[in-house]
C-alpha cells in the first residue's frame, strides 16, 4: 500500500512539473493573436496600407475582435500621429466591408469603459504612468516643455491607458512593435522594452517580436531593434556599422545552400527564359558570409549597392569592394565574393546562362578569406 501511495505522488509531481513547463514554454513565445498585433501595429506605424490590410484580415481570422483592432489603431495616434491612425482605421473599415460581403461575420468585442469623472484626466494619467513604469517620471525635457508632460499624462496615460479593452501588457506590445518599425525612435524603444518587461512581456517574446519586424517590415529595422534590446541587456552601446543599410530592393529569401558559407539572402529580380538568357538578383551577405569558389560559363557582372565586401579571382589578390564598385567576371574564371568580417555586403548579380549554369567548386578556406585585401 505504501508503494502505491509513493508511486501516486511521484506521478502527481511529474504531472505538475510537466504542466508548469508547458505553461512556461507557452508564455515564452507570442500567441497567434499577439503575432498579429505586432504586424498590425508595425504596419499602422509605418503607413504600409497593403501590408496592413493583410495583417488586419489575419488578425481577425486569429480571433482579434473589431474593438481590439480599433483600439490598437487609436492608441497609435499617440506614437505615429493622427494621419497614420486615421488611415489605419479607414483600412480596417474597408477590410470589414469586404469580409461582410463575403459572408464573414467578425466579433465586435467589448467596448472600453468610460473615463471616470471623479478625478481629473491629469491625475488619472499621472497615477497610470507611475503604475505602468513603476516610478514617477521626470526629466529635463519635461522641465523644458512642461506642456508635453501634461499632454502625455492627460492624452496617453489618462485618456488611452484608462480604456479597458486592451490590458497594459498588450498596449506595451503595440507600442514596442510600432517603435521598432519606425526610424529615429531608438531611445523611446529602449525605454519601452523596459516597461514591457516590467508589465509581463518576456525577453523571448521581445526577441520574437523583433524577428517579425525583420521579416514583415525591414531587416534593417529588425536589426536595429535587436541591437537596442541587446544594449539594454548588456549595457553596451551599439555602432552604426552594425546596422545594415536600407536597400533599393528587398532582401528576399535566405539561401539554404552548401555553396555559401554563412548567411546570405537572394531576391530574384529578373529570371532567365527562352527569350533572354540574363538573370538578375539582389544578394545580401551577412558579415563573414561568402560564396564557394565558382565560375560562370558566360560571365557575370557584380554591382555593389551597399556595405563592404571582397572579390577574388584564382591566383590574384583579394579586392576590397565598396558601394558603387562594379566587377566584370569573365567567362570560366574561378572566383569568389562575399562580405567583409564586420559589415554586410549587398550586390546586384547579373549572370548570363546561355552557355550553362554556374559551376560550383570548393568552399573558400578561412586562410584565404582572412588574407589582407588589395586596397
N, C-alpha and C positions, 0 to 999 in steps of 0.2 A: 504493500500500500504506500509506504514512504517513497519507494522508487517511482511510483506513478505520479505522486504529487511533485517530486523533483522534476520529472520529465515534463509535466504540465507547465510548471513555472518556467522551465528553460524555453519551451515552445512559445510561451507568452512573451518572454523577454526578447527573443529573436524577432517575433512578430512586431513588437513595439519598435525595435531598433530599425527594422526594415521600413516600417511606416514613417518613422522620423526621417530616415534617409531619403525616402521618396518625397516627403514634404520639402526637405531641404533642397533636393535637386530641382523640384518644380519651381521653387521660389528663386532659384539662382538664374533662371532664364526668363525671358519675356514670354508672356502668353500670346496666342494669336491675335487677341484684341489689342494688347499693348503694342505688338509689332505694327498693327495698322495705325494705331495712334501716333507712333513715331513717323510713319510715312505721311499721314495727313498733316501733321504739324510741320514737318520739314517742307513739304510742297506748298503749304499755305504761306509759310515764311518767305520762301524764295519766289513765289508767284508763278510756279510752273503748273499752269492750269491743266494741260493734257495729262500730266502725271497725277495731278490732284484728283481728276475725275476717276481715274483707275483706282487710286488709293481709297477714295470715298466709297466706291462700289465694293471694293474688297472689305473695307471696314464694316459696312452694313451687312455684308454676307457673313462676316465673322461674329456678328451679334451685337455690334455697337448700335445704340439707339439713335434716332434722329436728334434727340435732346443732347446726347453726349457729343455727337459730331458738331452740332451747332455751338456747343459750349467751348469746344477746342478752338473753333474759329473766332468766337467772340473774345476769348481770353487773349488771343494772339494780336489783337489790336494794340495791346499794351507793349508788345515786343517788336512787331513787324509793321505797325501802322494801320490806320483805318483803310487805306486803299487795298492792301493785301487781304485784310479781314473781310471787307465787303465783296471783293472778287471771289474769295473762297465761299462765302455764303451764297452768292449767286450761282456758283458752280454746284454747290450742294442742292440747291433748288432745281437746277436743270437735271441733275442725276436722279433725284427723286421723281421728277416728272416722267423721265424716260422709263424708270423702273415701274412706275404706276401704269404706264401704257402697256408694258409687257406683263402686267398682272402680278407684279411683285408688291406685296404689302409689307412695308417696313415698320418696325416697332417705334412708336412715338417716344416712349421712355418717360421718365419722371421730370417734371418741370422743377426748377430750383425754387427754394423758399424765398419769400420776400425779405428785403433788408429790414432789420429791426429798427424802429424809431426811438427806442429807449436810450440809445447812445448816438452821438454824432458819428458820421462816417469816418472822421479823422480818429476818433477814439477807438472805434472798431478796427480800423486799419492798423493802428499802432499796436493794438493787442494781437491781431492776427500775425503781423510781421514778426513780432517778438517771439510768439509761439512757433511760427514756421521755422525761424532761423535759430532759435534757442538763446537769443540775447538781443539787447537793444542795439539798433544800428545807428552809427554816427560816422561822420567823415567830412573832410574838407569841402567836398563838392556840395554837400548839403548845407554847410555854413555859407558857402559862396553863393548858392542859389537855393534859398530855403523853399521856394515855391515848388521845386522839383521833388523835394522831400514830401511836401504836402500832397502833391498830385499822386506820388507813388502810394502813399498811405491811404488817401481817400479813394482813388480810382482803382488801383490794382489790388492792394491788400484789403481795402474796405469793401468796395463795390463788387469786385470779381471774386476774391477768395472767400467771401461770405456766402456765395452761391453754392448750393449743396448737391448739385447733380454731378459734380466731379470731386473726388476727395483730393487732399493736398498732395499725396504721393503721385497721383495721376497728373495733377496740374504741374508738378515739377518735371514729370516725364515729358509733357507737352512743351514746357519752357526749354528744357535741355535740348530736345530734338530741334526746336526752332533755332536756338542759338548756335548749335553745332552746324546747322545747314547754312547759316548766314556768314558773311565775311565781316571782319572787323569787330567781332563780339567776343574775342578770346577771354578778356578779363571777366566779363559777365558769365561766360560759360564756366570758367574755373570756379567762380563763386557758387553758381547753381549746382555744379557737381557736388559740392559740399552740402548744400541744402538738400539735394536729392538723397544723398546718403543718410543725412540726419532724419529724413522723413520716410525711410524704409526701402529705398532703392538699393540694390546691391552693386558691388563693383562689377560682378559678372554681367548684370543687366545693363550697366552703362557701357561695358565693352561690346555687348551685343547691339546696343543702340548705335554705337559708332560704326559697326560693320554694316548696319542698314544704311547709314548715311553714305558710306563708301560705295555701296552697291547701287543705291537709288538716287543719290544726289550728285556726289562728286568725290572721286578718290582723293582729290586734294583736300576738300573739306573734312573728309573722314580721317585722313592722316593728321591734319591739324588738330582735330578734336581728340584724337588718340594721344597726341603729344601733350595737349593741355591736361588730360587726365593723368598722364604719366608724370607731368611736372607737379601735380597735386600730390601724387603718391610718393614720388622720390624727392620732392622738394628741390628739384633741379630745373633750371630754365632750359628751354629748347632754342635751337637756332633756326634762322630762315632757311639754311641749306637743307634742313631735314624735311622741309615741306615741299612736295612735288609741285612743279609748275602747272598752271592751267593750260590745257592743250586745245588746239583748234578742233581736233577730232576726239571722239570718245575713246576711252581706254580699251574697251572691248572685253573679250573673254580671256581668262587665264589660260596660258599654253601648257598643256599637260603632255610633255614630250621629253624623251631621253636625249633629244638633240639640243637641249638647253640646260645650262647649269644655273640654278637659282630661279627666281620668279620673274616671269615675263607675261605680257598681255598682248593680244592681237585684235585689232579692229579692221576687218576687211573692208576696203573702200571700193575697189574695182576687181571683179572676178574675170579671169581669162575665159574666153569662149571661142567658138569656131570662127568668129569674125575678127577677133582681137586677141593676140597671144600675150598681152601685157596684163599683169595683175599688180594691184597696189594695196599696200596695207600699212596701217599705223601701228608700230611696235613700240611698246614701253618696257624697258628693262628696270627692275628694281636694283638698288646699289649692289654691286658684286655679281650681277647676273650677266651671262654671255651665251653666245651660240657655241656649238661644236665647230670644228674645222669643217668647211664645206666649199663647194663651188657650184656656179651656175653655168649651164652649158651654153646659154646665150647671153650671159652677163646680167648685171644688176646695177641700179643706182640707189644710193642712200642719201637722203636729205635730212639733216639734223634739225629738229624743231625745238628741242629743249634738253636741258641737263648737260651732263659731261660724260663722254664715253670714249671707247677705244676702237680702233680698226687696225688689223694687222694682216698682211699677206705673208705667205710662207717664205721664209728666207729674208724678210725685210723687217726693220724695226717697227715696233708698235707706235701708232699715231694717236695723238690726243684729239678728240673731236668736240667741238662746241656748237652751240646754236648758230645756224647759218652756214655751217660747213656742208659741202657736197662731195661724195665719193663715187667714182665710177669704177665698178668692179668689172674687169674684163672677163670674157668667157673663159671657163676652165681654169681660173686662177684660184688656188686654195687660199682661203682667208677666214677670219672670224671677226665678230664685232659684239660689243656689249657695253654695259655701264661701268663707270669708274667705281672704286671701292666705297666712296662716301656719298655719291649722288646718283640719282636715277638718270636714265638716258632715253630720249624719245626720238624716233626716226620714222620717216616715210620710206618704205622699201618698195622700189619699182623693179619688178622682175619680168624678164621675158622668158617664156617657157616653150618657145617654138621648137627648140632642139631637145626638149625633155625637161623633166622636173629637176629641182635642186638635188645634188648628191651629197649626202651627209657622211661625215667621217668621225674621227675620234674626238673626245672631249678635249678642251683646252686645259692643260695642266695648271696648277696654281703657280708653278715656277714661271711659266710663260705669261700668265695673266698678271702676276705681280712685278714683272720686269719693268724698269723705268721706261716711260714712253718717250718718243721723239717729240719735242715741243716745237 
